[in-house]
Amino acid sequence: MMKTTCIVLSLLAPAAAFVAPSAPQSSTRLPASSRADFLRDVTTAIVGVTAASVVQQPFPAFADETLPSGVAIKVVNEGKGPKPDIGELAGIRFSAYAGENKIDDIFGTPEPYYTRIGSGGLIKGVEEVLPKMRVGDRWILTVPGNLAFGPKGRPASAGKPRIPGNAEIIFEVEMVGLPGKEQELIELIGDD
């Protein structure tokens, strides 16, 4: 929570430097409606922060949808292609972060990562979401720790950071292809 507050303040502070000072006012009192709005907003923020600390589940920032499992989805780009079926091969590009530690990033690689939908080759939270995506979709997922690396986390390995137990994972994923359903490939090699 402190990190989020610092980020918000660091974004707002430079903008405040360019605000022209207003003319002196004879009174510093706010109208009653402004005070009421201010108190309502402060109370809402306090209740939200308190609920987050009691539940110990961070609220996903700007989620378009939160699944019953707790995985939050933010749609970056909506695709128009087909959806994958369970067991189908899918080409995806992704980046994954545990806090500020980069786990992996294959957006810049020449080839996508190929996985079978529903095979269990990725973390549970991502496996749950992939069948819902269309080719061309790009989503940012906030995966709770129990659907990522669990209470044990993951030990460090060559080029990969250690991931603490129950760490929330931010996973940006783009569905780039379904080799069995892409019309260009079907036209090129035929569908006999």
C-alpha positions as a Markdown table, in Angstrom:
| # | Residue | x | y | z |
|---|---|---|---|---|
| 1 | Met | 0.0 | 0.0 | 0.0 |
| 2 | Met | 2.8 | 2.4 | 0.9 |
| 3 | Lys | 4.5 | 1.7 | -2.5 |
| 4 | Thr | 1.2 | 2.5 | -4.3 |
| 5 | Thr | 0.8 | 5.7 | -2.4 |
| 6 | Cys | 4.4 | 6.8 | -3.2 |
| 7 | Ile | 3.8 | 6.1 | -6.9 |
| 8 | Val | 0.6 | 8.1 | -6.9 |
| 9 | Leu | 2.3 | 11.0 | -5.1 |
| 10 | Ser | 5.3 | 10.9 | -7.4 |
| 11 | Leu | 3.0 | 11.2 | -10.4 |
| 12 | Leu | 1.0 | 14.1 | -9.0 |
| 13 | Ala | 3.7 | 16.1 | -7.4 |
| 14 | Pro | 5.4 | 17.3 | -10.7 |
| 15 | Ala | 1.9 | 18.3 | -12.1 |
| 16 | Ala | 1.3 | 20.5 | -9.0 |
| 17 | Ala | 4.5 | 22.5 | -9.7 |
| 18 | Phe | 2.8 | 23.9 | -12.9 |
| 19 | Val | -0.4 | 25.0 | -11.3 |
| 20 | Ala | -0.7 | 28.8 | -11.2 |
| 21 | Pro | -1.4 | 30.1 | -7.8 |
| 22 | Ser | -5.0 | 31.4 | -7.4 |
| 23 | Ala | -5.9 | 34.8 | -6.1 |
| 24 | Pro | -6.0 | 35.1 | -2.4 |
| 25 | Gln | -9.4 | 34.2 | -1.0 |
| 26 | Ser | -11.0 | 36.0 | 1.9 |
| 27 | Ser | -12.0 | 32.7 | 3.5 |
| 28 | Thr | -10.4 | 29.3 | 3.7 |
| 29 | Arg | -13.6 | 27.6 | 4.5 |
| 30 | Leu | -15.0 | 25.1 | 2.0 |
| 31 | Pro | -18.7 | 25.1 | 1.2 |
| 32 | Ala | -20.7 | 22.6 | 3.2 |
| 33 | Ser | -21.2 | 20.3 | 0.1 |
| 34 | Ser | -17.4 | 20.3 | -0.6 |
| 35 | Arg | -16.7 | 19.3 | 3.0 |
| 36 | Ala | -19.3 | 16.6 | 2.9 |
| 37 | Asp | -17.8 | 15.3 | -0.4 |
| 38 | Phe | -14.3 | 15.4 | 1.1 |
| 39 | Leu | -15.3 | 13.5 | 4.2 |
| 40 | Arg | -17.2 | 10.9 | 2.1 |
| 41 | Asp | -14.1 | 10.3 | -0.1 |
| 42 | Val | -11.8 | 10.1 | 2.9 |
| 43 | Thr | -14.1 | 7.6 | 4.7 |
| 44 | Thr | -14.4 | 5.5 | 1.6 |
| 45 | Ala | -10.6 | 5.4 | 1.2 |
| 46 | Ile | -10.1 | 4.4 | 4.9 |
| 47 | Val | -12.7 | 1.7 | 4.6 |
| 48 | Gly | -11.1 | 0.3 | 1.5 |
| 49 | Val | -7.6 | 0.3 | 3.0 |
| 50 | Thr | -8.9 | -1.3 | 6.2 |
| 51 | Ala | -10.7 | -4.0 | 4.2 |
| 52 | Ala | -7.6 | -4.7 | 2.1 |
| 53 | Ser | -5.5 | -5.1 | 5.2 |
| 54 | Val | -8.0 | -7.3 | 7.0 |
| 55 | Val | -8.5 | -9.6 | 4.0 |
| 56 | Gln | -4.8 | -9.4 | 3.2 |
| 57 | Gln | -5.7 | -9.5 | -0.5 |
| 58 | Pro | -4.5 | -6.5 | -2.5 |
| 59 | Phe | -7.1 | -4.9 | -4.7 |
| 60 | Pro | -6.1 | -5.1 | -8.3 |
| 61 | Ala | -5.6 | -1.7 | -9.9 |
| 62 | Phe | -8.1 | -0.9 | -12.6 |
| 63 | Ala | -9.4 | -4.5 | -13.1 |
| 64 | Asp | -12.0 | -4.9 | -15.8 |
| 65 | Glu | -13.0 | -8.2 | -14.4 |
| 66 | Thr | -12.1 | -10.3 | -11.3 |
| 67 | Leu | -12.7 | -14.0 | -11.5 |
| 68 | Pro | -14.1 | -15.9 | -8.5 |
| 69 | Ser | -10.7 | -17.4 | -8.0 |
| 70 | Gly | -9.3 | -13.9 | -7.4 |
| 71 | Val | -7.4 | -13.5 | -10.7 |
| 72 | Ala | -8.0 | -9.9 | -11.9 |
| 73 | Ile | -8.0 | -9.1 | -15.7 |
| 74 | Lys | -7.2 | -5.7 | -17.2 |
| 75 | Val | -7.9 | -5.7 | -21.0 |
| 76 | Val | -5.2 | -3.8 | -22.8 |
| 77 | Asn | -6.3 | -4.8 | -26.3 |
| 78 | Glu | -9.3 | -6.8 | -27.5 |
| 79 | Gly | -8.7 | -9.3 | -30.3 |
| 80 | Lys | -11.1 | -10.4 | -33.0 |
| 81 | Gly | -9.7 | -13.9 | -33.6 |
| 82 | Pro | -10.9 | -17.3 | -32.4 |
| 83 | Lys | -10.8 | -18.6 | -28.9 |
| 84 | Pro | -8.7 | -21.7 | -28.2 |
| 85 | Asp | -10.1 | -25.1 | -27.2 |
| 86 | Ile | -8.8 | -27.2 | -24.4 |
| 87 | Gly | -5.8 | -29.2 | -25.6 |
| 88 | Glu | -5.2 | -26.9 | -28.5 |
| 89 | Leu | -1.7 | -25.4 | -29.2 |
| 90 | Ala | -1.6 | -21.7 | -28.7 |
| 91 | Gly | 1.2 | -19.1 | -29.3 |
| 92 | Ile | 1.5 | -16.5 | -26.6 |
| 93 | Arg | 3.8 | -13.7 | -25.7 |
| 94 | Phe | 4.1 | -12.7 | -22.0 |
| 95 | Ser | 6.0 | -11.0 | -19.3 |
| 96 | Ala | 5.8 | -11.8 | -15.6 |
| 97 | Tyr | 6.8 | -9.9 | -12.5 |
| 98 | Ala | 6.8 | -10.6 | -8.8 |
| 99 | Gly | 6.8 | -7.1 | -7.4 |
| 100 | Glu | 9.7 | -5.4 | -9.2 |
| 101 | Asn | 11.5 | -8.7 | -10.0 |
| 102 | Lys | 11.2 | -9.7 | -13.6 |
| 103 | Ile | 10.5 | -13.4 | -13.8 |
| 104 | Asp | 10.4 | -13.7 | -17.6 |
| 105 | Asp | 9.7 | -11.5 | -20.7 |
| 106 | Ile | 9.3 | -12.9 | -24.2 |
| 107 | Phe | 7.6 | -10.0 | -25.9 |
| 108 | Gly | 10.9 | -9.2 | -27.7 |
| 109 | Thr | 11.7 | -12.7 | -28.9 |
| 110 | Pro | 11.3 | -13.7 | -32.5 |
| 111 | Glu | 9.1 | -16.7 | -31.7 |
| 112 | Pro | 6.1 | -16.8 | -29.3 |
| 113 | Tyr | 6.0 | -19.3 | -26.5 |
| 114 | Tyr | 3.8 | -22.3 | -27.5 |
| 115 | Thr | 1.7 | -24.1 | -24.9 |
| 116 | Arg | -1.2 | -26.5 | -24.9 |
| 117 | Ile | -4.4 | -24.9 | -23.4 |
| 118 | Gly | -5.2 | -26.6 | -20.1 |
| 119 | Ser | -2.0 | -28.7 | -20.0 |
| 120 | Gly | -0.8 | -27.2 | -16.7 |
| 121 | Gly | 2.5 | -25.9 | -18.1 |
| 122 | Leu | 1.9 | -22.4 | -16.8 |
| 123 | Ile | 0.9 | -21.1 | -13.3 |
| 124 | Lys | -2.7 | -21.9 | -12.4 |
| 125 | Gly | -4.0 | -18.4 | -12.6 |
| 126 | Val | -2.8 | -18.0 | -16.2 |
| 127 | Glu | -4.1 | -21.5 | -17.2 |
| 128 | Glu | -7.5 | -20.5 | -15.9 |
| 129 | Val | -7.6 | -17.4 | -18.1 |
| 130 | Leu | -6.1 | -18.5 | -21.5 |
| 131 | Pro | -9.2 | -20.3 | -22.6 |
| 132 | Lys | -11.2 | -17.1 | -22.3 |
| 133 | Met | -8.8 | -15.1 | -24.6 |
| 134 | Arg | -9.1 | -14.6 | -28.3 |
| 135 | Val | -6.3 | -14.2 | -30.8 |
| 136 | Gly | -5.2 | -10.6 | -30.6 |
| 137 | Asp | -6.2 | -10.2 | -27.0 |
| 138 | Arg | -3.6 | -8.6 | -24.7 |
| 139 | Trp | -4.4 | -8.7 | -21.0 |
| 140 | Ile | -2.7 | -7.9 | -17.7 |
| 141 | Leu | -3.4 | -10.5 | -15.1 |
| 142 | Thr | -3.0 | -10.0 | -11.4 |
| 143 | Val | -2.6 | -13.5 | -10.1 |
| 144 | Pro | -2.9 | -14.2 | -6.3 |
| 145 | Gly | -0.1 | -16.1 | -4.7 |
| 146 | Asn | -2.1 | -19.3 | -4.2 |
| 147 | Leu | -2.7 | -19.5 | -8.0 |
| 148 | Ala | 1.0 | -18.6 | -8.8 |
| 149 | Phe | 3.9 | -20.3 | -7.0 |
| 150 | Gly | 2.0 | -21.0 | -3.7 |
| 151 | Pro | 3.3 | -20.9 | -0.2 |
| 152 | Lys | 6.7 | -22.4 | -1.1 |
| 153 | Gly | 7.5 | -19.8 | -3.8 |
| 154 | Arg | 10.2 | -20.7 | -6.2 |
| 155 | Pro | 14.0 | -20.9 | -5.5 |
| 156 | Ala | 16.4 | -18.8 | -7.6 |
| 157 | Ser | 17.9 | -20.4 | -10.6 |
| 158 | Ala | 20.2 | -19.3 | -13.4 |
| 159 | Gly | 19.0 | -15.9 | -14.6 |
| 160 | Lys | 15.7 | -16.2 | -12.6 |
| 161 | Pro | 15.1 | -14.5 | -9.3 |
| 162 | Arg | 13.8 | -16.2 | -6.2 |
| 163 | Ile | 10.0 | -15.8 | -5.8 |
| 164 | Pro | 8.8 | -15.6 | -2.2 |
| 165 | Gly | 5.9 | -17.7 | -1.0 |
| 166 | Asn | 2.4 | -16.5 | -1.8 |
| 167 | Ala | 3.8 | -13.7 | -4.0 |
| 168 | Glu | 1.3 | -11.9 | -6.2 |
| 169 | Ile | 2.3 | -12.2 | -9.9 |
| 170 | Ile | 1.6 | -9.6 | -12.5 |
| 171 | Phe | 1.4 | -11.4 | -15.8 |
| 172 | Glu | 0.9 | -9.6 | -19.1 |
| 173 | Val | -0.1 | -12.0 | -21.8 |
| 174 | Glu | -1.0 | -11.7 | -25.5 |
| 175 | Met | -2.6 | -14.5 | -27.5 |
| 176 | Val | -0.7 | -14.3 | -30.8 |
| 177 | Gly | -1.8 | -17.4 | -32.6 |
| 178 | Leu | -3.6 | -20.7 | -32.8 |
| 179 | Pro | -1.8 | -22.8 | -35.4 |
| 180 | Gly | -4.9 | -25.0 | -36.0 |
| 181 | Lys | -7.4 | -22.1 | -36.4 |
| 182 | Glu | -5.5 | -19.4 | -38.2 |
| 183 | Gln | -7.1 | -18.8 | -41.6 |
| 184 | Glu | -3.9 | -17.8 | -43.4 |
| 185 | Leu | -2.2 | -21.1 | -42.4 |
| 186 | Ile | -5.2 | -23.2 | -43.4 |
| 187 | Glu | -5.3 | -21.5 | -46.8 |
| 188 | Leu | -1.6 | -21.9 | -47.2 |
| 189 | Ile | -1.3 | -25.6 | -46.4 |
| 190 | Gly | -4.8 | -26.7 | -46.9 |
| 191 | Asp | -7.3 | -28.5 | -44.6 |
| 192 | Asp | -7.7 | -32.0 | -46.0 |
